[in-house]
Amino acid sequence: MSHVIRAVYEQGVLKPLERVQLVERQVCLVSIYPEDQWREDFDALLKRTHRRTRRSTQQEIEADITAARAEARDKRRASRRAV
């Protein structure tokens, strides 16, 4: 299972700000994205999204989101069955 957590960098060590579900000495991948930069990028993405969706009704947007979610869920289930 993957998830995003916040961490603080102190004295050469990244310290999670919340509990993580890892076993001792487990190797994992870490992607560094400073929170202020993430917030700036997210706000820019949100503005672009709002500009693009002004022409669509809320019902159309919700229908598209629901369909995309169902498609992603179906693909995830199919990939689990293939293993």
N, C-alpha and C positions, 0 to 999 in steps of 0.2 A: 504494500500500500504506500502510495506517495502522498505527501502533503507539504504545505508551506508553513514554516514557523518563523518567528522573529527571533533574532539572536543579537547579542552585543559582543563587540570585539574588545577584549581587555587583556593587556599584557601578552599579546601574541596568541591568544586563545579565543575561539568563538564559543560563547556561552549561550545556550538556548534560554529563552525567556519563558518557556513552558516545558512541560514534561514531554519527552519523546519516547516512542515505543521501539527501542533498539536493545539488542542484547549486547553485553559487554564485548568490546573489541570488534563489533560488527562494522564492516566497511560500507559506507554509503556515499552517494554523490551529493555535492553541495554546490549550489549556484549562488554567487554573491551578487546581490542587487540592493544597493543602499536604499533605505526606505524613502528618503526624500526624493530620489530620482524616480523610484517606482511610482510615487504619488504624482509627480509631475507628468510622467508618461501616461499614467492612468487617466488623469484629468484631461489630457490632450485627446486621448482615445474617446473618452466620454463626449467631449465637445464635437468631435468628428461624427460620432454615432448619432448624436442629437440632430446635427445638421442633415444627415442622410435620411433620418426617419421622420422628418417633419411632414413629408407628403403622405405617410402611411397612418392609418388609424391605429389606435391602441389594440383593437380586436385583431387586425391583420398582423401586427407585431407579435401578439400573444400566440396566435395560431402558428406563425412561423417558428417561434421558439419551441412550442409544444411539439411540432413536427420534427424539428432538428434534435430535440432531446430524445424523442422516441427512436429516431434513426440511430443516434449514437448508442443508445441502450441496446438496440437490436444487434448492432455491429459488435458491441462488447460481449454480448451473450453468445453470438455466433463464434467469436474468436476463442471463447472459453471452451465451447463444445469441440472445437477443432483440435484442441490439445490433448 
